[in-house]
Amino acid sequence: MDEAEIYSRLTQIFNDVFDEDDIHVTPQLSAKDVDGWDSLTHIRLIMTVEKAFKVRFSTAEIGKLENVGSLVGLIKART
Amino acid sequence: MDSASIQFLAFGLAAALASNLSRSVVWRSLVLMVASVAFLVLLAQRPVVLLPLGGFLLLGYLGLVMMQRGLHRLLVSSILAVVFAYIWLKKYTFLPDGIFLHSPYFTLGLSYIFFRVLHLLIDAGEGHERRVGIGGYLLYTLNFTTFLSGPIQRYDEFARDQFAEQPIGLGPRMIGLQAERIVRGFFKVNVLGTLFHAFQEDALAQLFQPLPPSQLLSAAIRLAVVYPLFLYCNFSGYIDIVIALARLMRLNLPENFNRPFSAASFLDFWNRWHMTLSGWLKTYVYNPLSIALMRRISSVGMQPLIGVFCFFVTFFLIGIWHGRTSEFVFFGILQGSGVSINKLWQIGLTRAIGRKGYQSLAKNPLYAASSRGLTYAWFSFTLFWFWADWTQIRGVFAALTGPQWSGVWLTVWIGAAVVLASWESLRAALLSIKTSSGPVLTNRYSRVIFASALGLAAFCITGLLNQPAPGIVYKAF
């Protein structure tokens, strides 16, 4: 799966999870840039991403995610 | 040596000097190992008391080796064995007294080694490709800079710096910054911490005297206000020193504090106070517990409540990690309750006024100030179960009536709201005074002057006081 497709699907996921329609998903996007991205929403986001891409992340990987770029890196490594 | 003393500083600086005699990985690792073992021996004084700690390290390493060899089905039993060994060695009071070792043994640093061992075990058990040999394991777990009170560093960050063929740079500017940080840390622990501790002792003594109500109220307010400040200076000051010493040894340690009293909620407070502890538990407790429950309970409506429950469990564990007695169980319940109620409040308010309404309210200066004050007051209240035993707590609360204590906490809340809001405004105003190279307050000239003044003040005041500073509180955990 190429990066463009991953970002496209992630944009839809982000807009669904955060109930928005204008989130612009970039590699640098992180929790401080999105209102409502707290610990709980982070878990919902991770679970939605795992289901959408049919992947499973480890405890350490979830804990180390700093931004969307690192999330995309993990997805690429798994798909 | 187990405090922010001149002896510890001298030891750390000597280790840093030795470490920089060569850039080779082997040399730097050898110096760190020798320094860490020497630190341990100086603290323990008799090698035999280190045997239980050695056993704990061996248990952890055996578990790690099994995980690295692919025996992942033994992960749960390995974790349980390490957790039980920890609880047993720390003599948690819910275990029967008869099963404990009754000869004296060394447990300083065990609470932090516990997290390092568990982190390696869990990651390896989940299939992490990292391979940790006995040398790396011992360097990581016994690193003298993080031994007594953290910060709780992850292995990958430690290995990235310690085993780098090209160590991170250490020029004159960086050395100057670390010297400044050491001075600041020394001042916090040995001057501010000592003074706040004296204020606390004085206030506590007054509460047990037959004084007029107005003086008792004043003592109660001072007791409530001062301890968080003492704890912050005592703990963050020591952390400043160890982070600086580690950086001089070309190791980057994670920050542990980020202006915690600026937090506008109790949840935010724990993102700023002892950050490596809350970060560790968020990664290894909150996240997996939330995911496990959300996979089993698919109702979207239940998810906020699952989050609240997981927050309670996580912060309850943070509480009981701090101590082995029932006071710390209650401390844990208060931490868990604080974050849970905070989260429920956020959820309820968001439902009532919408997400944008809540975000707008959170930015309102009056609301933010009030939240900041409440956070300080709540943290201060919970700390009574941190520094006192049940007998002291009963005595302290018996000194005033219920309405009087309500007045104390209201005063602390409002007072903290006003003072902290004023501080935020003052800080923003001072930082707005800028030249082309940035804020005047943080330019190198200001910092040199400030650090020099702090250093001189620390030297004079510690000389005048002529008494050791209170020990580092967090080394006791």
Interface residues (C-beta under 8 A of the other chain):
Chain A: D19 D35 G36 D38 S39 L40 H42 I43 R44 I46 M47 S58 T59 A60 I62 G63 K64
Chain B: H119 I122 D123 E126 G127 H128 L267 G279 K282 T283 Y284 Y286 N287 P288 S290 I291 M294 R295 Q303 P304 G307 F311 K343 R355 Q359
